[in-house]
């Protein structure tokens, strides 16, 4: 039987899923701001409209590459070979952002990553695509699969660099989803997004050496003007304007912001607009974290188990984002689960859900999972258990 238990009574918080959204104004065509812990939407302007992402698309290229590193298939010191399609002499790379690579040379995975993050190297994205999938066209299939796997149902990809292509389309909300994935799932690699300067030291032509002397500073100027900013990626095309996916921390809290279709004064203007968006979130809202994965939420009775209960925890951080100006109100946090759950129970097994209610309305919910395992008792013990239930009702 599904039962509902109040795990916490009278948490004094107020919560909305769009806290502060009405107050923020931007000339960007699209903007989105979310709290990292609660997932709450704070600002949303045309957040579900598909738009060209320009070089912000390279975040997906990096996500696919990071999977290979996380699985052990690649290391940061491994070397990738630069093919003809990534050679700096190809016409498409002359006006584009690049590391400035020459066909036939090799480059470490570490330098490819920094070249993508700091220099927005389109040539580096081709090196990644061809090294991992043989061709850039095949690599876009991996990008598409990755997008669907992490909850991005709308995004499509025509190349790995973000150069203009009719199939390069993403929403601001899905770019934020991608940013969350990069932060949460690659904690050892994510700090590379905060790199302010990258000097590549293995150029194979005099032209590239001259290029390299003046191209070392991250296009993400937010890193230089906002304390706590630590990523992620900018983009720009003449037709689409400027865009940025960013994240910053303040007071132990993290926000993720996205701007696209901004026509301000270059990357400095873009950074100023993103700082305004993030500052708005930090100053008008607050987040209360109730449980993190591994925290004990409640004990769930177990039937036919070697233990009578199993500890329930959350699979993801359970938090509520509140609007500071709304005031505080009582919120009930409840655990809902089947009582009892049948053994055996494995770590991570779904047990039910945790919800937060305000005025009878669900304002947040998450999954309850088993923190520990409970083995099943043997046949004779189960038979004795059945007899005890028939006689004593327990």
MITORFI-305911 format. One record per residue (C-alpha): residue number from 0; x, y, z. Coordinates in Angstrom, 2 decimals, padded with zeros to 5 digits. Layout:
N
> NUM, X, Y, Z
...
***
This chain:
394
> 0, 000.00, 000.00, 000.00
> 1, 001.25, 003.46, -000.88
> 2, 001.56, 005.52, 002.29
> 3, 002.40, 009.14, 002.91
> 4, 004.51, 010.18, 005.85
> 5, 005.49, 013.69, 006.92
> 6, 009.26, 013.51, 007.21
> 7, 009.63, 017.15, 008.16
> 8, 006.91, 019.35, 009.59
> 9, 006.62, 023.11, 009.25
> 10, 009.73, 023.97, 007.31
> 11, 009.41, 027.73, 007.18
> 12, 010.07, 028.51, 003.53
> 13, 008.29, 029.95, 000.55
> 14, 008.74, 028.42, -002.86
> 15, 007.87, 029.11, -006.46
> 16, 009.20, 027.56, -009.64
> 17, 009.54, 030.94, -011.38
> 18, 010.82, 033.11, -008.54
> 19, 011.82, 036.55, -009.75
> 20, 011.06, 035.82, -013.41
> 21, 008.79, 038.82, -013.97
> 22, 011.27, 041.38, -012.68
> 23, 014.25, 040.67, -014.95
> 24, 014.54, 042.51, -018.25
> 25, 017.00, 041.77, -021.05
> 26, 017.30, 042.71, -024.72
> 27, 018.54, 039.20, -025.50
> 28, 016.12, 037.16, -027.60
> 29, 016.32, 034.31, -025.11
> 30, 017.40, 033.95, -021.49
> 31, 017.16, 031.27, -018.83
> 32, 018.31, 031.14, -015.21
> 33, 018.05, 028.15, -012.89
> 34, 019.21, 027.11, -009.44
> 35, 021.66, 024.22, -009.58
> 36, 020.48, 022.41, -006.44
> 37, 016.72, 022.76, -006.76
> 38, 016.47, 022.93, -010.54
> 39, 014.01, 025.80, -010.07
> 40, 013.43, 028.14, -012.98
> 41, 014.16, 031.71, -011.89
> 42, 014.11, 033.53, -015.24
> 43, 012.72, 032.25, -018.53
> 44, 012.43, 034.32, -021.71
> 45, 011.74, 032.30, -024.87
> 46, 013.61, 029.51, -023.08
> 47, 012.08, 026.74, -025.19
> 48, 012.60, 028.40, -028.57
> 49, 015.09, 026.62, -030.81
> 50, 017.88, 028.97, -031.88
> 51, 021.34, 028.62, -033.45
> 52, 023.71, 028.08, -030.49
> 53, 026.90, 029.13, -032.33
> 54, 029.97, 028.03, -030.33
> 55, 027.92, 027.17, -027.25
> 56, 027.27, 023.94, -029.15
> 57, 030.87, 022.96, -028.40
> 58, 029.70, 022.11, -024.88
> 59, 028.06, 019.01, -026.35
> 60, 031.27, 018.16, -028.21
> 61, 033.05, 018.36, -024.87
> 62, 030.40, 016.25, -023.13
> 63, 030.91, 013.39, -025.59
> 64, 034.69, 013.70, -025.18
> 65, 034.40, 013.81, -021.39
> 66, 032.49, 010.51, -021.46
> 67, 035.47, 008.88, -023.15
> 68, 037.81, 010.25, -020.50
> 69, 035.51, 009.25, -017.64
> 70, 035.24, 005.70, -018.97
> 71, 039.03, 005.40, -019.27
> 72, 039.05, 005.11, -023.07
> 73, 041.10, 008.32, -023.27
> 74, 043.41, 010.18, -020.91
> 75, 044.33, 013.86, -020.87
> 76, 047.85, 012.97, -022.01
> 77, 046.76, 010.92, -025.03
> 78, 047.51, 012.48, -028.40
> 79, 045.05, 012.99, -031.24
> 80, 046.05, 013.46, -034.88
> 81, 044.95, 016.56, -036.77
> 82, 043.30, 015.72, -040.10
> 83, 042.99, 017.80, -043.27
> 84, 039.55, 019.07, -042.27
> 85, 041.01, 020.74, -039.17
> 86, 043.97, 022.36, -040.95
> 87, 044.14, 026.12, -040.40
> 88, 044.49, 026.70, -044.17
> 89, 040.95, 025.47, -044.84
> 90, 038.89, 028.56, -045.86
> 91, 036.25, 028.08, -043.16
> 92, 038.83, 028.45, -040.40
> 93, 040.27, 031.75, -041.57
> 94, 037.53, 033.93, -040.02
> 95, 036.58, 031.42, -037.30
> 96, 037.82, 030.88, -033.76
> 97, 040.56, 028.26, -033.69
> 98, 043.69, 026.96, -032.04
> 99, 045.45, 027.14, -035.43
> 100, 046.40, 023.56, -036.14
> 101, 048.20, 021.94, -039.07
> 102, 047.27, 018.66, -040.72
> 103, 049.46, 015.77, -039.55
> 104, 050.46, 017.21, -036.21
> 105, 049.35, 015.67, -032.93
> 106, 047.78, 017.43, -029.97
> 107, 047.10, 016.17, -026.44
> 108, 043.54, 015.69, -025.25
> 109, 044.25, 018.25, -022.52
> 110, 045.23, 020.90, -025.09
> 111, 042.22, 020.05, -027.24
> 112, 039.93, 020.66, -024.26
> 113, 041.60, 023.94, -023.31
> 114, 041.59, 024.99, -026.95
> 115, 037.85, 024.38, -027.12
> 116, 037.11, 026.14, -023.83
> 117, 039.45, 029.12, -023.96
> 118, 040.01, 029.73, -027.69
> 119, 036.67, 028.26, -028.85
> 120, 038.68, 026.24, -031.33
> 121, 036.49, 025.02, -034.14
> 122, 039.45, 023.12, -035.52
> 123, 039.78, 021.33, -032.18
> 124, 036.15, 020.23, -032.38
> 125, 036.83, 018.59, -035.75
> 126, 039.86, 016.80, -034.29
> 127, 037.63, 015.43, -031.52
> 128, 034.88, 014.40, -033.95
> 129, 037.16, 012.60, -036.38
> 130, 039.20, 010.94, -033.62
> 131, 036.14, 009.56, -031.84
> 132, 033.80, 008.80, -034.74
> 133, 035.82, 008.79, -037.96
> 134, 033.86, 011.65, -039.50
> 135, 032.18, 014.77, -038.20
> 136, 028.84, 013.56, -039.60
> 137, 029.06, 010.35, -037.57
> 138, 030.07, 012.32, -034.49
> 139, 026.90, 014.43, -034.67
> 140, 024.95, 011.19, -034.18
> 141, 026.82, 010.66, -030.93
> 142, 026.02, 014.24, -029.95
> 143, 022.34, 013.65, -030.68
> 144, 022.30, 010.44, -028.67
> 145, 024.04, 012.12, -025.76
> 146, 021.55, 014.98, -025.81
> 147, 018.57, 012.65, -025.59
> 148, 020.21, 010.62, -022.81
> 149, 020.59, 013.66, -020.52
> 150, 017.14, 015.12, -021.09
> 151, 017.49, 017.37, -024.15
> 152, 014.61, 016.31, -026.44
> 153, 014.71, 019.23, -028.90
> 154, 018.36, 019.94, -029.70
> 155, 019.79, 018.93, -033.08
> 156, 023.33, 019.06, -034.44
> 157, 024.79, 019.59, -037.90
> 158, 028.46, 019.76, -036.93
> 159, 030.76, 019.67, -033.90
> 160, 031.94, 023.29, -034.03
> 161, 028.81, 025.42, -034.05
> 162, 029.64, 027.00, -037.40
> 163, 026.41, 028.05, -039.15
> 164, 024.39, 024.98, -040.13
> 165, 020.60, 024.68, -040.38
> 166, 020.67, 021.60, -038.15
> 167, 022.45, 023.38, -035.28
> 168, 019.51, 024.26, -033.05
> 169, 019.26, 024.36, -029.25
> 170, 017.05, 026.02, -026.63
> 171, 018.30, 028.05, -023.71
> 172, 016.67, 025.62, -021.29
> 173, 018.45, 022.66, -022.89
> 174, 021.77, 024.50, -022.86
> 175, 021.25, 024.91, -019.10
> 176, 020.51, 021.18, -018.84
> 177, 023.79, 020.50, -020.64
> 178, 025.67, 022.84, -018.30
> 179, 024.18, 021.05, -015.27
> 180, 025.36, 017.72, -016.71
> 181, 028.91, 019.01, -017.25
> 182, 029.12, 020.35, -013.70
> 183, 027.50, 017.39, -011.95
> 184, 028.91, 014.44, -013.88
> 185, 032.52, 015.51, -014.53
> 186, 033.76, 017.08, -011.27
> 187, 037.40, 016.36, -012.16
> 188, 037.14, 018.03, -015.57
> 189, 034.74, 020.88, -014.96
> 190, 037.36, 023.16, -013.29
> 191, 039.00, 023.51, -016.71
> 192, 036.12, 025.81, -017.70
> 193, 037.48, 028.46, -015.32
> 194, 040.78, 028.72, -017.26
> 195, 041.33, 032.36, -018.15
> 196, 044.34, 031.99, -020.44
> 197, 045.72, 029.21, -022.64
> 198, 048.99, 029.46, -024.56
> 199, 049.39, 026.67, -027.09
> 200, 053.08, 025.98, -027.68
> 201, 053.18, 023.56, -030.57
> 202, 052.43, 025.57, -033.69
> 203, 053.73, 024.18, -036.97
> 204, 053.68, 027.36, -039.10
> 205, 054.91, 030.93, -038.71
> 206, 051.42, 032.23, -039.47
> 207, 049.99, 030.24, -036.57
> 208, 052.77, 031.36, -034.24
> 209, 051.82, 034.97, -034.97
> 210, 048.15, 034.07, -034.47
> 211, 048.93, 032.38, -031.17
> 212, 050.71, 035.38, -029.70
> 213, 047.49, 037.41, -029.80
> 214, 044.96, 034.66, -029.07
> 215, 045.42, 033.36, -025.53
> 216, 042.62, 034.91, -023.43
> 217, 039.26, 033.25, -022.78
> 218, 036.35, 034.79, -024.70
> 219, 034.29, 034.34, -021.53
> 220, 034.90, 037.74, -019.95
> 221, 032.57, 036.92, -017.06
> 222, 035.50, 035.06, -015.52
> 223, 037.29, 038.39, -015.15
> 224, 034.45, 040.54, -013.78
> 225, 032.36, 038.32, -011.48
> 226, 033.69, 036.60, -008.36
> 227, 032.54, 032.98, -008.27
> 228, 032.12, 032.66, -012.05
> 229, 033.72, 029.41, -013.23
> 230, 032.41, 028.66, -016.74
> 231, 031.28, 027.79, -019.29
> 232, 031.16, 028.94, -022.94
> 233, 030.39, 031.89, -025.22
> 234, 029.31, 031.99, -028.83
> 235, 028.82, 034.52, -031.61
> 236, 027.64, 034.71, -035.20
> 237, 026.85, 037.80, -037.25
> 238, 023.26, 036.69, -037.76
> 239, 022.58, 035.17, -034.36
> 240, 024.32, 037.69, -032.13
> 241, 026.13, 036.82, -028.91
> 242, 025.37, 033.99, -026.52
> 243, 026.73, 032.58, -023.29
> 244, 026.22, 029.60, -021.00
> 245, 027.54, 030.53, -017.57
> 246, 027.67, 029.36, -013.99
> 247, 028.71, 031.06, -010.79
> 248, 028.68, 030.37, -007.07
> 249, 027.93, 032.74, -004.20
> 250, 027.49, 031.89, -000.54
> 251, 027.69, 028.18, -001.27
> 252, 024.92, 028.40, -003.88
> 253, 025.29, 027.83, -007.64
> 254, 023.23, 029.29, -010.47
> 255, 023.32, 028.44, -014.18
> 256, 022.46, 031.13, -016.72
> 257, 021.98, 031.17, -020.49
> 258, 021.68, 034.13, -022.85
> 259, 021.27, 033.87, -026.62
> 260, 020.56, 036.37, -029.36
> 261, 022.20, 039.30, -027.56
> 262, 023.32, 042.26, -029.63
> 263, 025.31, 044.25, -027.10
> 264, 028.87, 045.54, -027.31
> 265, 030.92, 042.43, -027.97
> 266, 031.98, 039.85, -025.41
> 267, 032.42, 042.53, -022.74
> 268, 028.81, 043.59, -023.16
> 269, 027.72, 039.97, -023.12
> 270, 029.58, 039.34, -019.87
> 271, 027.99, 042.41, -018.29
> 272, 024.52, 041.17, -019.27
> 273, 025.21, 037.71, -017.87
> 274, 026.52, 039.20, -014.64
> 275, 023.28, 041.17, -014.37
> 276, 021.25, 037.99, -014.89
> 277, 023.17, 035.95, -012.31
> 278, 023.23, 038.81, -009.80
> 279, 019.46, 039.10, -010.16
> 280, 019.11, 035.45, -009.22
> 281, 021.42, 035.66, -006.24
> 282, 019.85, 038.82, -004.83
> 283, 016.14, 038.11, -005.36
> 284, 015.99, 034.40, -004.53
> 285, 017.42, 031.95, -002.06
> 286, 017.64, 028.16, -001.94
> 287, 017.08, 025.81, 000.99
> 288, 018.67, 022.37, 000.64
> 289, 016.83, 019.69, 002.63
> 290, 018.58, 016.49, 001.58
> 291, 021.59, 015.48, -000.48
> 292, 022.29, 011.97, -001.80
> 293, 023.38, 009.78, 001.09
> 294, 021.39, 011.67, 003.74
> 295, 018.93, 009.58, 005.76
> 296, 015.36, 010.61, 004.93
> 297, 013.27, 007.88, 006.55
> 298, 013.18, 004.15, 007.28
> 299, 010.95, 002.07, 005.02
> 300, 009.56, -001.25, 006.36
> 301, 010.79, -004.35, 004.51
> 302, 008.82, -007.58, 004.04
> 303, 010.74, -010.87, 004.09
> 304, 014.01, -009.02, 004.75
> 305, 016.98, -009.86, 006.96
> 306, 016.43, -006.36, 008.34
> 307, 013.05, -004.92, 009.22
> 308, 013.68, -001.61, 007.45
> 309, 015.77, -000.05, 004.72
> 310, 017.10, 003.51, 004.87
> 311, 015.68, 005.78, 002.18
> 312, 017.75, 008.60, 000.71
> 313, 017.39, 010.88, -002.32
> 314, 018.88, 010.17, -005.72
> 315, 019.51, 013.89, -006.31
> 316, 019.72, 016.92, -004.06
> 317, 016.26, 017.87, -002.81
> 318, 015.97, 021.63, -002.45
> 319, 013.51, 024.49, -002.83
> 320, 014.24, 027.90, -004.33
> 321, 012.38, 030.76, -002.71
> 322, 011.55, 034.32, -003.68
> 323, 012.94, 036.62, -001.00
> 324, 010.29, 039.28, -001.58
> 325, 007.35, 036.90, -001.27
> 326, 007.86, 036.30, 002.44
> 327, 007.95, 033.00, 004.32
> 328, 005.23, 030.41, 004.60
> 329, 005.00, 026.88, 005.97
> 330, 005.91, 024.02, 003.67
> 331, 005.35, 020.31, 004.39
> 332, 007.94, 017.83, 003.13
> 333, 006.51, 014.33, 002.78
> 334, 007.84, 010.87, 001.96
> 335, 005.56, 008.62, -000.10
> 336, 006.40, 004.94, -000.45
> 337, 004.94, 001.42, -000.47
> 338, 004.70, -000.05, 003.03
> 339, 006.27, -002.57, 003.19
> 340, 008.70, -003.00, 000.32
> 341, 009.50, -006.61, -000.57
> 342, 013.02, -007.95, -000.11
> 343, 015.54, -008.21, -001.63
> 344, 016.36, -004.50, -001.79
> 345, 019.46, -003.30, -003.63
> 346, 021.29, -000.01, -003.15
> 347, 019.68, 002.56, -005.43
> 348, 016.37, 000.70, -005.82
> 349, 013.41, 003.04, -006.16
> 350, 011.33, 003.18, -002.98
> 351, 008.98, 006.10, -003.62
> 352, 009.20, 009.86, -003.76
> 353, 009.76, 012.90, -001.61
> 354, 007.57, 015.94, -002.18
> 355, 007.22, 019.46, -000.85
> 356, 003.72, 020.91, -000.57
> 357, 002.59, 024.48, -000.09
> 358, -001.09, 025.30, 000.33
> 359, -001.97, 021.83, -000.95
> 360, 000.10, 022.28, -004.12
> 361, 003.20, 020.21, -004.92
> 362, 006.08, 022.61, -005.47
> 363, 009.00, 020.15, -005.58
> 364, 009.45, 016.42, -005.87
> 365, 012.26, 013.90, -006.08
> 366, 012.95, 010.17, -005.98
> 367, 013.51, 008.13, -002.84
> 368, 016.01, 005.30, -003.25
> 369, 017.53, 002.66, -001.02
> 370, 020.71, 003.71, 000.77
> 371, 021.58, 000.16, 001.87
> 372, 020.79, -003.36, 000.74
> 373, 018.51, -005.78, 002.54
> 374, 018.75, -009.47, 001.64
> 375, 015.76, -011.78, 001.51
> 376, 015.25, -014.31, 004.30
> 377, 015.18, -018.02, 003.41
> 378, 012.06, -020.18, 002.81
> 379, 011.63, -021.49, 006.38
> 380, 012.03, -018.03, 007.82
> 381, 009.42, -016.70, 005.40
> 382, 007.03, -019.49, 006.40
> 383, 007.52, -018.64, 010.08
> 384, 006.93, -014.99, 009.28
> 385, 003.62, -015.88, 007.60
> 386, 002.53, -017.89, 010.67
> 387, 003.37, -014.99, 012.98
> 388, 001.34, -012.63, 010.83
> 389, -001.67, -014.97, 010.86
> 390, -001.52, -015.44, 014.63
> 391, -000.42, -012.06, 015.89
> 392, -000.97, -009.81, 012.88
> 393, 002.70, -008.84, 012.65
***
